[in-house]
Amino acid sequence: MIGKYPRPKPLWRLYIGPMIMALVVAAFPAIARGDYAYLLDLAQLCGIYVIIVCGLTLLMGYTGQVSLGHAGFYGLGAYIPAVLIDSFNWPLIPAVLVGMVATAIFGFLIGGSILRLKGNHLALATLAVGIIISQAISKFKITNGADGITGLPSLLSRPELHLFGLTIDQSVLKLYFIWAVVTACIIWAVHLIDSPGGRSLRAIHGDETAAESLGINAFSLKVKVFTASCVLAAVAGVLFAFVHADGYLGPDEFGLMMNVQLVMMVVIGGMGSIWGSVAGGVLLTVLHELINMAGKAMGLADTSRVEHLVFGILLGLVLILSPAGLIPGLKRLALRFRTAFNTQ
């Protein structure tokens, strides 16, 4: 007997999460005032990382393809338009569009070249790509090497916005702009996962050979998802360079440890959950800031080793206590409580 085709989720179930997230972000500036104004910058950075991790979740969690090099595509999205503006005097918007298209093409070519590899070989190939891009960014003369690029314009040039009698300063505008992009990315990803294409991705993750026997072009879908994740990383790079940063772009943000942190965000948040990308991105970014603050309070000049230790312990605890990640683990815990309550 042939089973019924899975019915899509009601629209309210798809949009309720993004709506709640948008309300939380809208109210956040009321908390980040006075001595806590630095939280606006931190929240902007959280949103940028969530965008990258959202793409990585689609690639790793739903398609089963490991990537340890997405910090490189994040860097390409930032540096290609920055170089076009700084060295060739391009206008901002055309430079940004060309940078995103160039990153997409590069991601498509790389994906088509390496996605026939599997397991450790694929992980090492993507890691090599990330290292090559990182080294190119930090060594080439056109990128100003370790000195970085200064004097970059901003996508949000207005110092403040007057709306309905309220004055919204630039930090808040940056926060709203970044998280508006985050919300759009989350809605797109949730729709994708709930579509027939999303079910095909899960089939590839489960058993690629079985998926191909059902007529699914596994290689084509893997390349498409890899390219889409590279585009999301490029979008995050644009937001970092031309919204979050104040005119300066340096190579330190796109190094090897960023690749490791991005993968940790995916694993800790939950590889099989789009909302896990939000949880993982926010949690590790906030934890990084807390470690830096604690290190300064204790007089430590370098907190990187402490950060690696804490992140390693956190990753180990998550893998032991909730191997699927925080969000799937919390869902299972809530289901157990509801089942136990209903049986009483």
Number of C-alpha atoms within 10 A of each C-alpha: 3 4 5 6 7 10 8 11 11 8 9 9 9 16 16 11 14 20 14 11 15 17 10 11 17 14 10 17 19 9 11 16 12 7 7 10 15 12 17 21 16 16 22 23 23 24 27 26 26 33 30 30 34 30 27 32 30 29 26 22 23 24 26 23 22 24 22 24 29 33 31 33 30 31 29 28 32 29 25 23 29 31 19 19 21 17 12 11 11 15 13 17 12 13 19 27 16 15 26 26 15 18 27 24 15 17 22 19 13 17 21 17 12 15 20 12 13 14 10 10 14 18 18 17 21 22 21 15 19 26 21 13 21 24 17 16 26 20 15 11 12 15 22 17 16 15 14 18 22 14 12 19 19 16 17 15 10 10 10 14 14 9 8 6 7 8 11 14 13 16 20 22 18 21 24 21 18 23 24 16 17 27 21 12 19 24 17 11 19 18 18 15 18 15 16 14 14 19 16 23 26 20 21 24 18 14 11 20 12 12 18 15 10 11 9 18 14 20 15 13 17 21 22 17 22 28 24 19 25 32 28 28 33 32 26 28 33 28 25 25 25 24 24 23 17 14 15 17 24 21 22 15 16 26 20 19 13 19 20 15 21 24 23 21 30 30 25 28 30 27 31 22 23 26 23 26 31 25 22 30 28 22 15 21 19 17 14 18 14 13 16 19 14 12 17 13 9 9 10 12 9 11 17 13 9 15 18 14 12 15 18 13 12 15 17 14 13 19 15 11 11 17 17 21 25 23 23 19 17 13 11 13 12 12 12 12 12 11 11 10 9 8 7 5
